[in-house]
């Protein structure tokens, strides 16, 4: 089963990779929450270097998001990314 999962993951990365925001760090190799916080702080400090600027920031924890997700929602989203329906059904 792990071999099949690796094949599906490679296929999904090829399809969805170009569509992802470069600042999205989730599900990317060698990225973590620390990277996200550090990048955010870097952008904030760059912005604050300009005179007359201020920053408001809010951190939101989505750690249990997928525990409450509607099962058909990922299938709909993956279909919009042109993922084969059979793979969408297998995932969900």
The first five atom37 places (N, CA, C, CB, O) and aatype in JSON, in Angstrom:
{
  "aatype": [20, 20, 20, 20, 20, 20, 20, 20, 20, 20, 20, 20, 20, 20, 20, 20, 20, 20, 20, 20, 20, 20, 20, 20, 20, 20, 20, 20, 20, 20, 20, 20, 20, 20, 20, 20, 20, 20, 20, 20, 20, 20, 20, 20, 20, 20, 20, 20, 20, 20, 20, 20, 20, 20, 20, 20, 20, 20, 20, 20, 20, 20, 20, 20, 20, 20, 20, 20, 20, 20, 20, 20, 20, 20, 20, 20, 20, 20, 20, 20, 20, 20, 20, 20, 20, 20, 20, 20, 20, 20, 20, 20],
  "atom_mask": [
    [1, 1, 1, 1, 1],
    [1, 1, 1, 1, 1],
    [1, 1, 1, 1, 1],
    [1, 1, 1, 1, 1],
    [1, 1, 1, 1, 1],
    [1, 1, 1, 1, 1],
    [1, 1, 1, 1, 1],
    [1, 1, 1, 1, 1],
    [1, 1, 1, 1, 1],
    [1, 1, 1, 1, 1],
    [1, 1, 1, 1, 1],
    [1, 1, 1, 1, 1],
    [1, 1, 1, 1, 1],
    [1, 1, 1, 1, 1],
    [1, 1, 1, 1, 1],
    [1, 1, 1, 1, 1],
    [1, 1, 1, 1, 1],
    [1, 1, 1, 1, 1],
    [1, 1, 1, 1, 1],
    [1, 1, 1, 1, 1],
    [1, 1, 1, 1, 1],
    [1, 1, 1, 1, 1],
    [1, 1, 1, 1, 1],
    [1, 1, 1, 1, 1],
    [1, 1, 1, 1, 1],
    [1, 1, 1, 1, 1],
    [1, 1, 1, 1, 1],
    [1, 1, 1, 1, 1],
    [1, 1, 1, 1, 1],
    [1, 1, 1, 1, 1],
    [1, 1, 1, 1, 1],
    [1, 1, 1, 1, 1],
    [1, 1, 1, 1, 1],
    [1, 1, 1, 1, 1],
    [1, 1, 1, 1, 1],
    [1, 1, 1, 1, 1],
    [1, 1, 1, 1, 1],
    [1, 1, 1, 1, 1],
    [1, 1, 1, 1, 1],
    [1, 1, 1, 1, 1],
    [1, 1, 1, 1, 1],
    [1, 1, 1, 1, 1],
    [1, 1, 1, 1, 1],
    [1, 1, 1, 1, 1],
    [1, 1, 1, 1, 1],
    [1, 1, 1, 1, 1],
    [1, 1, 1, 1, 1],
    [1, 1, 1, 1, 1],
    [1, 1, 1, 1, 1],
    [1, 1, 1, 1, 1],
    [1, 1, 1, 1, 1],
    [1, 1, 1, 1, 1],
    [1, 1, 1, 1, 1],
    [1, 1, 1, 1, 1],
    [1, 1, 1, 1, 1],
    [1, 1, 1, 1, 1],
    [1, 1, 1, 1, 1],
    [1, 1, 1, 1, 1],
    [1, 1, 1, 1, 1],
    [1, 1, 1, 1, 1],
    [1, 1, 1, 1, 1],
    [1, 1, 1, 1, 1],
    [1, 1, 1, 1, 1],
    [1, 1, 1, 1, 1],
    [1, 1, 1, 1, 1],
    [1, 1, 1, 1, 1],
    [1, 1, 1, 1, 1],
    [1, 1, 1, 1, 1],
    [1, 1, 1, 1, 1],
    [1, 1, 1, 1, 1],
    [1, 1, 1, 1, 1],
    [1, 1, 1, 1, 1],
    [1, 1, 1, 1, 1],
    [1, 1, 1, 1, 1],
    [1, 1, 1, 1, 1],
    [1, 1, 1, 1, 1],
    [1, 1, 1, 1, 1],
    [1, 1, 1, 1, 1],
    [1, 1, 1, 1, 1],
    [1, 1, 1, 1, 1],
    [1, 1, 1, 1, 1],
    [1, 1, 1, 1, 1],
    [1, 1, 1, 1, 1],
    [1, 1, 1, 1, 1],
    [1, 1, 1, 1, 1],
    [1, 1, 1, 1, 1],
    [1, 1, 1, 1, 1],
    [1, 1, 1, 1, 1],
    [1, 1, 1, 1, 1],
    [1, 1, 1, 1, 1],
    [1, 1, 1, 1, 1],
    [1, 1, 1, 1, 1]
  ],
  "atom_positions": [
    [[0.82, -1.2, 0.0], [0.0, 0.0, 0.0], [0.86, 1.26, 0.0], [-0.93, 0.0, 1.2], [0.51, 2.24, -0.66]],
    [[1.98, 1.26, 0.72], [2.83, 2.44, 0.78], [3.36, 2.82, -0.6], [4.0, 2.21, 1.74], [3.5, 4.0, -0.9]],
    [[3.66, 1.83, -1.43], [4.16, 2.13, -2.78], [3.1, 2.86, -3.59], [4.57, 0.83, -3.5], [3.4, 3.81, -4.31]],
    [[1.85, 2.4, -3.46], [0.76, 3.05, -4.19], [0.57, 4.48, -3.7], [-0.55, 2.25, -4.03], [0.34, 5.39, -4.49]],
    [[0.67, 4.67, -2.38], [0.53, 6.02, -1.82], [1.62, 6.95, -2.35], [0.59, 5.97, -0.28], [1.35, 8.12, -2.63]],
    [[2.84, 6.45, -2.48], [3.93, 7.27, -3.01], [3.67, 7.65, -4.46], [5.27, 6.52, -2.9], [3.97, 8.78, -4.87]],
    [[3.12, 6.72, -5.25], [2.8, 7.02, -6.64], [1.72, 8.09, -6.73], [2.35, 5.75, -7.37], [1.82, 9.02, -7.53]],
    [[0.69, 7.94, -5.91], [-0.41, 8.91, -5.92], [0.11, 10.27, -5.46], [-1.57, 8.44, -5.02], [-0.26, 11.3, -6.04]],
    [[0.94, 10.29, -4.43], [1.5, 11.55, -3.94], [2.32, 12.25, -5.01], [2.35, 11.3, -2.69], [2.21, 13.46, -5.2]],
    [[3.15, 11.49, -5.71], [3.96, 12.09, -6.78], [3.06, 12.66, -7.87], [4.92, 11.04, -7.39], [3.33, 13.75, -8.39]],
    [[2.01, 11.94, -8.21], [1.06, 12.41, -9.24], [0.37, 13.7, -8.79], [0.0, 11.31, -9.53], [0.26, 14.65, -9.56]],
    [[-0.08, 13.72, -7.53], [-0.77, 14.91, -7.02], [0.16, 16.11, -6.93], [-1.37, 14.62, -5.64], [-0.25, 17.23, -7.22]],
    [[1.41, 15.89, -6.54], [2.37, 17.0, -6.46], [2.63, 17.6, -7.83], [3.68, 16.53, -5.84], [2.76, 18.82, -7.96]],
    [[2.7, 16.75, -8.86], [2.92, 17.26, -10.22], [1.76, 18.15, -10.67], [3.1, 16.1, -11.2], [1.97, 19.17, -11.32]],
    [[0.54, 17.75, -10.32], [-0.64, 18.48, -10.76], [-0.83, 19.77, -9.96], [-1.9, 17.6, -10.64], [-1.06, 20.84, -10.53]],
    [[-0.74, 19.66, -8.64], [-1.09, 20.8, -7.79], [0.09, 21.72, -7.47], [-1.67, 20.29, -6.51], [-0.13, 22.86, -7.06]],
    [[1.31, 21.26, -7.65], [2.49, 22.06, -7.32], [2.49, 23.46, -7.88], [3.7, 21.36, -7.78], [2.68, 24.42, -7.14]],
    [[2.27, 23.62, -9.2], [2.3, 24.97, -9.78], [1.15, 25.86, -9.31], [2.28, 24.87, -11.27], [1.22, 27.08, -9.45]],
    [[0.1, 25.26, -8.76], [-1.07, 26.03, -8.35], [-0.98, 26.53, -6.92], [-2.32, 25.19, -8.51], [-1.78, 27.37, -6.5]],
    [[-0.01, 26.04, -6.16], [0.11, 26.42, -4.76], [0.84, 27.74, -4.6], [0.83, 25.33, -3.97], [1.72, 28.08, -5.38]],
    [[0.46, 28.46, -3.58], [1.13, 29.72, -3.25], [2.53, 29.41, -2.74], [0.31, 30.52, -2.19], [2.7, 28.49, -1.94]],
    [[3.54, 30.15, -3.18], [4.9, 29.88, -2.7], [5.08, 30.07, -1.19], [5.87, 30.77, -3.43], [6.03, 29.54, -0.61]],
    [[4.18, 30.8, -0.56], [4.27, 30.99, 0.88], [3.52, 29.92, 1.67], [3.73, 32.34, 1.26], [3.56, 29.92, 2.9]],
    [[2.85, 29.0, 0.98], [2.2, 27.9, 1.68], [3.27, 26.89, 2.06], [1.08, 27.24, 0.81], [3.94, 26.34, 1.19]],
    [[3.44, 26.65, 3.34], [4.51, 25.78, 3.81], [4.02, 24.4, 4.21], [5.21, 26.42, 4.96], [4.82, 23.49, 4.37]],
    [[2.72, 24.24, 4.37], [2.19, 22.94, 4.77], [2.39, 21.92, 3.66], [0.7, 23.04, 5.13], [2.29, 22.24, 2.47]],
    [[2.68, 20.7, 4.05], [2.85, 19.56, 3.14], [4.01, 19.76, 2.17], [1.57, 19.33, 2.35], [3.99, 19.23, 1.06]],
    [[5.01, 20.51, 2.58], [6.21, 20.69, 1.76], [7.41, 20.17, 2.54], [6.41, 22.19, 1.38], [7.5, 20.31, 3.76]],
    [[8.33, 19.58, 1.8], [9.52, 19.0, 2.43], [10.36, 20.09, 3.11], [10.37, 18.24, 1.4], [10.51, 21.19, 2.59]],
    [[10.89, 19.75, 4.26], [11.79, 20.63, 5.02], [11.16, 21.96, 5.4], [13.04, 20.88, 4.23], [11.86, 22.97, 5.49]],
    [[9.87, 21.98, 5.62], [9.18, 23.2, 6.07], [8.41, 22.86, 7.34], [8.22, 23.76, 4.95], [7.93, 21.74, 7.52]],
    [[8.3, 23.84, 8.22], [7.58, 23.62, 9.47], [6.88, 24.89, 9.9], [8.54, 23.13, 10.57], [6.96, 25.92, 9.22]],
    [[6.21, 24.82, 11.02], [5.55, 25.99, 11.58], [6.58, 27.06, 11.94], [4.73, 25.61, 12.82], [6.3, 28.25, 11.84]],
    [[7.76, 26.63, 12.35], [8.83, 27.59, 12.65], [9.2, 28.4, 11.41], [10.07, 26.87, 13.19], [9.44, 29.61, 11.51]],
    [[9.24, 27.74, 10.25], [9.53, 28.46, 9.01], [8.46, 29.51, 8.74], [9.62, 27.48, 7.83], [8.77, 30.64, 8.33]],
    [[7.21, 29.14, 8.96], [6.11, 30.08, 8.7], [6.21, 31.29, 9.62], [4.76, 29.38, 8.89], [6.05, 32.43, 9.17]],
    [[6.46, 31.06, 10.9], [6.57, 32.17, 11.85], [7.77, 33.05, 11.5], [6.71, 31.64, 13.29], [7.66, 34.28, 11.51]],
    [[8.9, 32.43, 11.19], [10.1, 33.22, 10.85], [9.9, 34.04, 9.59], [11.3, 32.3, 10.68], [10.33, 35.19, 9.53]],
    [[9.27, 33.46, 8.58], [9.0, 34.22, 7.35], [8.06, 35.38, 7.64], [8.41, 33.31, 6.26], [8.26, 36.5, 7.15]],
    [[7.02, 35.11, 8.44], [6.09, 36.17, 8.79], [6.77, 37.31, 9.52], [4.97, 35.61, 9.63], [6.54, 38.48, 9.21]],
    [[7.61, 36.97, 10.49], [8.33, 38.0, 11.22], [9.3, 38.76, 10.32], [9.1, 37.37, 12.39], [9.47, 39.97, 10.48]],
    [[9.91, 38.08, 9.39], [10.82, 38.74, 8.45], [10.07, 39.79, 7.63], [11.48, 37.71, 7.51], [10.53, 40.92, 7.49]],
    [[8.9, 39.41, 7.08], [8.1, 40.35, 6.29], [7.62, 41.52, 7.15], [6.9, 39.63, 5.65], [7.57, 42.66, 6.69]],
    [[7.25, 41.22, 8.39], [6.79, 42.28, 9.3], [7.92, 43.27, 9.57], [6.28, 41.67, 10.62], [7.71, 44.48, 9.5]],
    [[9.1, 42.76, 9.88], [10.22, 43.65, 10.18], [10.62, 44.48, 8.97], [11.43, 42.84, 10.66], [10.97, 45.65, 9.11]],
    [[10.56, 43.9, 7.78], [10.84, 44.68, 6.57], [9.84, 45.81, 6.42], [10.81, 43.78, 5.32], [10.2, 46.94, 6.07]],
    [[8.57, 45.5, 6.68], [7.51, 46.51, 6.56], [7.7, 47.62, 7.6], [6.13, 45.85, 6.73], [7.51, 48.8, 7.3]],
    [[8.06, 47.23, 8.82], [8.21, 48.21, 9.9], [9.45, 49.1, 9.73], [8.28, 47.5, 11.22], [9.57, 50.12, 10.41]],
    [[10.36, 48.71, 8.85], [11.52, 49.57, 8.58], [11.12, 50.87, 7.91], [12.53, 48.83, 7.7], [11.86, 51.85, 7.97]],
    [[9.96, 50.89, 7.26], [9.47, 52.11, 6.63], [8.8, 52.98, 7.69], [8.47, 51.79, 5.45], [8.14, 52.46, 8.6]],
    [[8.96, 54.28, 7.59], [8.38, 55.16, 8.61], [6.86, 55.23, 8.47], [8.99, 56.57, 8.51], [6.32, 55.13, 7.37]],
    [[6.19, 55.39, 9.59], [4.75, 55.55, 9.61], [3.97, 54.28, 9.33], [4.36, 56.58, 8.61], [2.82, 54.34, 8.88]],
    [[4.56, 53.13, 9.57], [3.85, 51.87, 9.31], [3.59, 51.14, 10.62], [4.65, 50.98, 8.34], [4.27, 51.36, 11.62]],
    [[2.62, 50.28, 10.58], [2.33, 49.42, 11.73], [1.85, 48.08, 11.2], [1.26, 50.07, 12.67], [1.58, 47.94, 10.01]],
    [[1.75, 47.12, 12.08], [1.38, 45.75, 11.68], [0.4, 45.19, 12.69], [2.63, 44.84, 11.57], [0.55, 45.39, 13.9]],
    [[-0.58, 44.5, 12.18], [-1.47, 43.69, 13.02], [-1.29, 42.26, 12.54], [-2.99, 44.16, 12.93], [-1.22, 42.01, 11.34]],
    [[-1.21, 41.34, 13.46], [-1.01, 39.94, 13.07], [-1.9, 39.05, 13.92], [0.48, 39.54, 13.22], [-2.15, 39.32, 15.1]],
    [[-2.37, 37.99, 13.3], [-3.2, 37.02, 14.01], [-2.73, 35.62, 13.61], [-4.72, 37.23, 13.7], [-2.64, 35.32, 12.42]],
    [[-2.45, 34.79, 14.58], [-2.1, 33.4, 14.32], [-3.34, 32.55, 14.58], [-0.9, 32.93, 15.2], [-4.01, 32.71, 15.6]],
    [[-3.64, 31.66, 13.66], [-4.79, 30.78, 13.79], [-4.3, 29.34, 13.77], [-5.84, 31.03, 12.65], [-3.5, 28.97, 12.92]],
    [[-4.77, 28.54, 14.7], [-4.36, 27.14, 14.8], [-5.39, 26.27, 14.1], [-4.18, 26.71, 16.28], [-6.54, 26.17, 14.53]],
    [[-4.97, 25.63, 13.02], [-5.85, 24.73, 12.28], [-5.47, 23.27, 12.51], [-5.82, 25.06, 10.79], [-5.71, 22.43, 11.64]],
    [[-4.89, 22.96, 13.64], [-4.34, 21.62, 13.86], [-5.4, 20.52, 13.81], [-3.63, 21.57, 15.17], [-5.07, 19.39, 13.46]],
    [[-6.64, 20.82, 14.15], [-7.66, 19.77, 14.11], [-8.68, 20.01, 13.0], [-8.37, 19.67, 15.45], [-9.8, 19.51, 13.07]],
    [[-8.31, 20.77, 12.01], [-9.22, 21.09, 10.92], [-9.75, 19.85, 10.24], [-8.54, 21.98, 9.91], [-10.95, 19.74, 9.97]],
    [[-8.86, 18.91, 9.95], [-9.28, 17.74, 9.19], [-10.05, 16.73, 10.01], [-8.08, 17.08, 8.59], [-10.56, 15.75, 9.47]],
    [[-10.16, 16.95, 11.31], [-10.99, 16.08, 12.13], [-12.47, 16.41, 11.94], [-10.61, 16.2, 13.6], [-13.33, 15.59, 12.24]],
    [[-12.76, 17.61, 11.44], [-14.15, 18.03, 11.31], [-14.54, 18.36, 9.87], [-14.4, 19.24, 12.18], [-15.61, 18.92, 9.63]],
    [[-13.7, 18.02, 8.91], [-13.96, 18.39, 7.52], [-15.07, 17.52, 6.91], [-12.68, 18.25, 6.69], [-15.18, 16.34, 7.23]],
    [[-15.86, 18.1, 6.07], [-16.92, 17.38, 5.37], [-16.25, 16.49, 4.32], [-17.95, 18.37, 4.7], [-15.48, 16.99, 3.5]],
    [[-16.52, 15.18, 4.32], [-15.79, 14.25, 3.45], [-15.86, 14.57, 1.96], [-16.31, 12.88, 3.67], [-14.92, 14.26, 1.23]],
    [[-16.93, 15.16, 1.49], [-17.04, 15.43, 0.05], [-16.28, 16.68, -0.37], [-18.49, 15.57, -0.34], [-16.02, 16.87, -1.56]],
    [[-15.92, 17.53, 0.58], [-15.23, 18.78, 0.24], [-13.86, 18.56, -0.41], [-15.07, 19.62, 1.47], [-13.58, 19.18, -1.43]],
    [[-12.99, 17.69, 0.14], [-11.7, 17.47, -0.53], [-11.86, 16.91, -1.94], [-10.84, 16.53, 0.3], [-11.1, 17.26, -2.84]],
    [[-12.85, 16.04, -2.12], [-13.07, 15.46, -3.45], [-13.44, 16.56, -4.45], [-14.18, 14.39, -3.4], [-12.95, 16.56, -5.57]],
    [[-14.29, 17.48, -4.05], [-14.67, 18.58, -4.92], [-13.47, 19.46, -5.25], [-15.77, 19.43, -4.27], [-13.27, 19.83, -6.41]],
    [[-12.67, 19.79, -4.24], [-11.5, 20.65, -4.46], [-10.46, 19.96, -5.35], [-10.86, 21.02, -3.12], [-9.91, 20.59, -6.25]],
    [[-10.21, 18.67, -5.11], [-9.23, 17.95, -5.93], [-9.71, 17.83, -7.37], [-8.97, 16.56, -5.35], [-8.9, 17.88, -8.3]],
    [[-11.0, 17.66, -7.57], [-11.55, 17.59, -8.93], [-11.34, 18.92, -9.64], [-13.06, 17.24, -8.89], [-11.08, 18.93, -10.85]],
    [[-11.44, 20.03, -8.93], [-11.18, 21.34, -9.53], [-9.73, 21.48, -9.98], [-11.53, 22.45, -8.54], [-9.43, 22.26, -10.88]],
    [[-8.82, 20.73, -9.34], [-7.4, 20.74, -9.73], [-7.1, 19.71, -10.81], [-6.52, 20.48, -8.51], [-5.94, 19.42, -11.09]],
    [[-8.15, 19.16, -11.42], [-8.02, 18.18, -12.51], [-7.41, 16.86, -12.06], [-7.2, 18.76, -13.63], [-6.75, 16.18, -12.85]],
    [[-7.61, 16.5, -10.81], [-7.18, 15.19, -10.33], [-8.22, 14.17, -10.77], [-6.98, 15.18, -8.76], [-9.42, 14.44, -10.72]],
    [[-7.76, 13.01, -11.21], [-8.69, 11.98, -11.68], [-9.71, 11.64, -10.6], [-7.92, 10.71, -12.1], [-9.38, 11.56, -9.42]],
    [[-10.95, 11.46, -11.02], [-12.03, 11.18, -10.06], [-11.75, 9.91, -9.27], [-13.37, 11.05, -10.8], [-12.04, 9.86, -8.07]],
    [[-11.2, 8.9, -9.91], [-10.91, 7.65, -9.2], [-9.92, 7.87, -8.05], [-10.36, 6.59, -10.17], [-10.05, 7.26, -6.99]],
    [[-8.94, 8.75, -8.26], [-7.98, 9.05, -7.19], [-8.66, 9.86, -6.09], [-6.76, 9.82, -7.75], [-8.41, 9.63, -4.91]],
    [[-9.51, 10.81, -6.47], [-10.25, 11.59, -5.47], [-11.1, 10.69, -4.59], [-11.14, 12.65, -6.16], [-11.14, 10.86, -3.38]],
    [[-11.76, 9.74, -5.21], [-12.62, 8.83, -4.45], [-11.79, 7.93, -3.54], [-13.45, 7.97, -5.4], [-12.21, 7.61, -2.43]],
    [[-10.61, 7.54, -4.0], [-9.75, 6.69, -3.18], [-9.26, 7.46, -1.96], [-8.57, 6.17, -4.0], [-9.17, 6.9, -0.86]],
    [[-8.93, 8.74, -2.14], [-8.43, 9.55, -1.03], [-9.52, 9.82, -0.01], [-7.87, 10.87, -1.56], [-9.28, 9.75, 1.19]],
    [[-10.72, 10.13, -0.5], [-11.79, 10.47, 0.43], [-12.61, 9.25, 0.74], [-12.68, 11.57, -0.14], [-13.57, 9.33, 1.5]]
  ]
}
